[in-house]
């Protein structure tokens, strides 16, 4: 079971979300804790050299990096689609 770490930018983005969107993100993060790549809409970022992934949760995007060596998901940003790209 991977450990979840949030960047300061991700925490600030989470605070700005609407309440119902925060609940959706919380469910997605809980699923990421079980398995970061199963039952989620995950794609690899093309410009990241294979390090970063994004999870689509409705209009919200969660940008994260998964380190399998230390079994950690590092969430670097959470925001609405128009604000994150």
PyMOL CGO cylinders between C-alpha atoms (Angstrom):
from pymol import cmd
from pymol.cgo import CYLINDER

trace = [
    CYLINDER, 0.00, 0.00, 0.00, 1.72, 3.20, -1.17, 0.3, 1, 1, 1, 1, 1, 1,
    CYLINDER, 1.72, 3.20, -1.17, 2.20, 6.20, 1.06, 0.3, 1, 1, 1, 1, 1, 1,
    CYLINDER, 2.20, 6.20, 1.06, 0.59, 9.45, -0.19, 0.3, 1, 1, 1, 1, 1, 1,
    CYLINDER, 0.59, 9.45, -0.19, 2.50, 12.75, 0.08, 0.3, 1, 1, 1, 1, 1, 1,
    CYLINDER, 2.50, 12.75, 0.08, 1.13, 16.15, -0.95, 0.3, 1, 1, 1, 1, 1, 1,
    CYLINDER, 1.13, 16.15, -0.95, 3.14, 19.07, -2.29, 0.3, 1, 1, 1, 1, 1, 1,
    CYLINDER, 3.14, 19.07, -2.29, 2.24, 22.52, -0.95, 0.3, 1, 1, 1, 1, 1, 1,
    CYLINDER, 2.24, 22.52, -0.95, 0.85, 23.46, -4.39, 0.3, 1, 1, 1, 1, 1, 1,
    CYLINDER, 0.85, 23.46, -4.39, -1.45, 20.42, -4.29, 0.3, 1, 1, 1, 1, 1, 1,
    CYLINDER, -1.45, 20.42, -4.29, -2.68, 21.29, -0.81, 0.3, 1, 1, 1, 1, 1, 1,
    CYLINDER, -2.68, 21.29, -0.81, -3.47, 24.86, -1.89, 0.3, 1, 1, 1, 1, 1, 1,
    CYLINDER, -3.47, 24.86, -1.89, -5.28, 23.57, -4.97, 0.3, 1, 1, 1, 1, 1, 1,
    CYLINDER, -5.28, 23.57, -4.97, -7.33, 21.20, -2.85, 0.3, 1, 1, 1, 1, 1, 1,
    CYLINDER, -7.33, 21.20, -2.85, -8.45, 24.03, -0.55, 0.3, 1, 1, 1, 1, 1, 1,
    CYLINDER, -8.45, 24.03, -0.55, -9.72, 26.03, -3.56, 0.3, 1, 1, 1, 1, 1, 1,
    CYLINDER, -9.72, 26.03, -3.56, -12.01, 23.24, -4.83, 0.3, 1, 1, 1, 1, 1, 1,
    CYLINDER, -12.01, 23.24, -4.83, -15.74, 23.17, -4.26, 0.3, 1, 1, 1, 1, 1, 1,
    CYLINDER, -15.74, 23.17, -4.26, -16.97, 20.84, -1.51, 0.3, 1, 1, 1, 1, 1, 1,
    CYLINDER, -16.97, 20.84, -1.51, -18.42, 18.19, -3.84, 0.3, 1, 1, 1, 1, 1, 1,
    CYLINDER, -18.42, 18.19, -3.84, -15.21, 18.25, -5.88, 0.3, 1, 1, 1, 1, 1, 1,
    CYLINDER, -15.21, 18.25, -5.88, -13.14, 17.78, -2.72, 0.3, 1, 1, 1, 1, 1, 1,
    CYLINDER, -13.14, 17.78, -2.72, -15.16, 14.65, -1.98, 0.3, 1, 1, 1, 1, 1, 1,
    CYLINDER, -15.16, 14.65, -1.98, -14.46, 13.29, -5.48, 0.3, 1, 1, 1, 1, 1, 1,
    CYLINDER, -14.46, 13.29, -5.48, -10.75, 13.98, -5.08, 0.3, 1, 1, 1, 1, 1, 1,
    CYLINDER, -10.75, 13.98, -5.08, -10.76, 12.34, -1.63, 0.3, 1, 1, 1, 1, 1, 1,
    CYLINDER, -10.76, 12.34, -1.63, -12.26, 9.17, -3.16, 0.3, 1, 1, 1, 1, 1, 1,
    CYLINDER, -12.26, 9.17, -3.16, -9.65, 9.21, -5.94, 0.3, 1, 1, 1, 1, 1, 1,
    CYLINDER, -9.65, 9.21, -5.94, -6.79, 9.66, -3.47, 0.3, 1, 1, 1, 1, 1, 1,
    CYLINDER, -6.79, 9.66, -3.47, -8.18, 6.82, -1.34, 0.3, 1, 1, 1, 1, 1, 1,
    CYLINDER, -8.18, 6.82, -1.34, -8.17, 4.62, -4.45, 0.3, 1, 1, 1, 1, 1, 1,
    CYLINDER, -8.17, 4.62, -4.45, -4.61, 5.73, -5.22, 0.3, 1, 1, 1, 1, 1, 1,
    CYLINDER, -4.61, 5.73, -5.22, -3.59, 4.57, -1.77, 0.3, 1, 1, 1, 1, 1, 1,
    CYLINDER, -3.59, 4.57, -1.77, -4.87, 1.08, -2.59, 0.3, 1, 1, 1, 1, 1, 1,
    CYLINDER, -4.87, 1.08, -2.59, -3.43, 0.99, -6.12, 0.3, 1, 1, 1, 1, 1, 1,
    CYLINDER, -3.43, 0.99, -6.12, -2.39, 4.13, -8.02, 0.3, 1, 1, 1, 1, 1, 1,
    CYLINDER, -2.39, 4.13, -8.02, -3.14, 2.74, -11.48, 0.3, 1, 1, 1, 1, 1, 1,
    CYLINDER, -3.14, 2.74, -11.48, -6.24, 0.59, -11.08, 0.3, 1, 1, 1, 1, 1, 1,
    CYLINDER, -6.24, 0.59, -11.08, -9.85, 1.82, -11.44, 0.3, 1, 1, 1, 1, 1, 1,
    CYLINDER, -9.85, 1.82, -11.44, -8.70, 5.37, -12.20, 0.3, 1, 1, 1, 1, 1, 1,
    CYLINDER, -8.70, 5.37, -12.20, -8.34, 7.34, -15.43, 0.3, 1, 1, 1, 1, 1, 1,
    CYLINDER, -8.34, 7.34, -15.43, -4.53, 7.60, -15.37, 0.3, 1, 1, 1, 1, 1, 1,
    CYLINDER, -4.53, 7.60, -15.37, -2.29, 8.75, -18.20, 0.3, 1, 1, 1, 1, 1, 1,
    CYLINDER, -2.29, 8.75, -18.20, 1.44, 9.40, -18.35, 0.3, 1, 1, 1, 1, 1, 1,
    CYLINDER, 1.44, 9.40, -18.35, 2.55, 12.98, -18.99, 0.3, 1, 1, 1, 1, 1, 1,
    CYLINDER, 2.55, 12.98, -18.99, 4.40, 13.13, -22.30, 0.3, 1, 1, 1, 1, 1, 1,
    CYLINDER, 4.40, 13.13, -22.30, 6.69, 16.04, -21.40, 0.3, 1, 1, 1, 1, 1, 1,
    CYLINDER, 6.69, 16.04, -21.40, 7.82, 14.62, -18.07, 0.3, 1, 1, 1, 1, 1, 1,
    CYLINDER, 7.82, 14.62, -18.07, 10.19, 11.93, -19.29, 0.3, 1, 1, 1, 1, 1, 1,
    CYLINDER, 10.19, 11.93, -19.29, 7.86, 9.27, -17.91, 0.3, 1, 1, 1, 1, 1, 1,
    CYLINDER, 7.86, 9.27, -17.91, 7.97, 10.50, -14.31, 0.3, 1, 1, 1, 1, 1, 1,
    CYLINDER, 7.97, 10.50, -14.31, 4.60, 12.17, -13.91, 0.3, 1, 1, 1, 1, 1, 1,
    CYLINDER, 4.60, 12.17, -13.91, 1.05, 10.93, -14.36, 0.3, 1, 1, 1, 1, 1, 1,
    CYLINDER, 1.05, 10.93, -14.36, -2.34, 12.58, -14.25, 0.3, 1, 1, 1, 1, 1, 1,
    CYLINDER, -2.34, 12.58, -14.25, -5.62, 11.30, -12.87, 0.3, 1, 1, 1, 1, 1, 1,
    CYLINDER, -5.62, 11.30, -12.87, -8.82, 12.70, -14.32, 0.3, 1, 1, 1, 1, 1, 1,
    CYLINDER, -8.82, 12.70, -14.32, -11.63, 13.17, -11.80, 0.3, 1, 1, 1, 1, 1, 1,
    CYLINDER, -11.63, 13.17, -11.80, -14.39, 14.89, -13.77, 0.3, 1, 1, 1, 1, 1, 1,
    CYLINDER, -14.39, 14.89, -13.77, -13.15, 18.43, -14.45, 0.3, 1, 1, 1, 1, 1, 1,
    CYLINDER, -13.15, 18.43, -14.45, -10.31, 18.07, -11.95, 0.3, 1, 1, 1, 1, 1, 1,
    CYLINDER, -10.31, 18.07, -11.95, -6.79, 16.83, -12.63, 0.3, 1, 1, 1, 1, 1, 1,
    CYLINDER, -6.79, 16.83, -12.63, -4.44, 15.32, -10.08, 0.3, 1, 1, 1, 1, 1, 1,
    CYLINDER, -4.44, 15.32, -10.08, -0.79, 15.36, -11.14, 0.3, 1, 1, 1, 1, 1, 1,
    CYLINDER, -0.79, 15.36, -11.14, 1.38, 12.82, -9.35, 0.3, 1, 1, 1, 1, 1, 1,
    CYLINDER, 1.38, 12.82, -9.35, 4.63, 10.92, -9.42, 0.3, 1, 1, 1, 1, 1, 1,
    CYLINDER, 4.63, 10.92, -9.42, 4.87, 7.29, -8.34, 0.3, 1, 1, 1, 1, 1, 1,
    CYLINDER, 4.87, 7.29, -8.34, 8.12, 5.95, -6.92, 0.3, 1, 1, 1, 1, 1, 1,
    CYLINDER, 8.12, 5.95, -6.92, 7.92, 2.18, -6.85, 0.3, 1, 1, 1, 1, 1, 1,
    CYLINDER, 7.92, 2.18, -6.85, 11.26, 1.83, -5.04, 0.3, 1, 1, 1, 1, 1, 1,
    CYLINDER, 11.26, 1.83, -5.04, 9.94, 3.47, -1.89, 0.3, 1, 1, 1, 1, 1, 1,
    CYLINDER, 9.94, 3.47, -1.89, 6.25, 2.76, -2.66, 0.3, 1, 1, 1, 1, 1, 1,
    CYLINDER, 6.25, 2.76, -2.66, 5.18, 6.41, -2.52, 0.3, 1, 1, 1, 1, 1, 1,
    CYLINDER, 5.18, 6.41, -2.52, 2.73, 8.55, -4.47, 0.3, 1, 1, 1, 1, 1, 1,
    CYLINDER, 2.73, 8.55, -4.47, 3.81, 12.20, -4.49, 0.3, 1, 1, 1, 1, 1, 1,
    CYLINDER, 3.81, 12.20, -4.49, 0.88, 14.44, -5.50, 0.3, 1, 1, 1, 1, 1, 1,
    CYLINDER, 0.88, 14.44, -5.50, 2.34, 17.62, -6.97, 0.3, 1, 1, 1, 1, 1, 1,
    CYLINDER, 2.34, 17.62, -6.97, -0.79, 19.50, -8.10, 0.3, 1, 1, 1, 1, 1, 1,
    CYLINDER, -0.79, 19.50, -8.10, -4.60, 19.38, -7.91, 0.3, 1, 1, 1, 1, 1, 1,
    CYLINDER, -4.60, 19.38, -7.91, -6.69, 21.83, -9.88, 0.3, 1, 1, 1, 1, 1, 1,
    CYLINDER, -6.69, 21.83, -9.88, -9.41, 22.25, -12.46, 0.3, 1, 1, 1, 1, 1, 1,
    CYLINDER, -9.41, 22.25, -12.46, -8.51, 21.26, -16.01, 0.3, 1, 1, 1, 1, 1, 1,
    CYLINDER, -8.51, 21.26, -16.01, -8.29, 24.82, -17.38, 0.3, 1, 1, 1, 1, 1, 1,
    CYLINDER, -8.29, 24.82, -17.38, -5.95, 25.93, -14.60, 0.3, 1, 1, 1, 1, 1, 1,
    CYLINDER, -5.95, 25.93, -14.60, -3.53, 23.02, -14.56, 0.3, 1, 1, 1, 1, 1, 1,
    CYLINDER, -3.53, 23.02, -14.56, -2.40, 22.71, -18.19, 0.3, 1, 1, 1, 1, 1, 1,
]
cmd.load_cgo(trace, "trace")
